């Protein structure tokens, strides 16, 4: 009985992956708006009802893409986060790995970005529907901070994971519009930005800058509320 159940689970997961892969391909080829669930089901070789069994909408398929991309990013960062203790190296590594694992989806992201950029769209990275992927991404930046041995203001340390995630959103926007070979300009952006962030974070614990740090954190709290 266990073997039958495991086989069914494997089959279900395989079908789910086929539907996701098919949807992403059609989104790239036809655009998100012009791709229907019926077309996705037909291309994936499943019934429309079966497609809706796994995903109740096209938006749910994009959320599945978010989850997959996030899992790939976590796996890519696992080894160096387990050994590297420098804040700058940890942050740079996480940002660079995101660009690397996202490379296969760059063409898709360029076409899809107009949907994700709409503030009220459920596919926005800031939406309630995207909260699982967003929280998982912030958790990576929490690892960046917690695993660092560099000195920094204690209050800033608490806020930093979300602030670094917001920084990464700016990088994503730059990456979407980056047409340089191999997204070289995005890698250069990381190269010049991380040392600046590292310097600011490193200065935050100094007596003369604690007041500024406190004011900055207060502003973050106000804007978040």
Secondary structure, DSSP 8 states (H G I E B T S, - for coil): -HHHHHHHHHHHHHHHHHHHHHHHHHHHHH-TTT--HHHHHHHHTS-HHHHHHH-SSHHHHHHHHHHHHHHHHHHHHHHHHTT---HHHHHHHHHHHHHHHHGGGHHHHHHHHHHHTSTT-TTSTTSSTTHHHHHHHHHHHHHHHHT--S---HHHHHHHHHHHHHHHHHHHHHHHT--SGGGHHHHHHHHHHHHHHHHHHHHTTSGGGHHHHHHHHHHHHHHH-
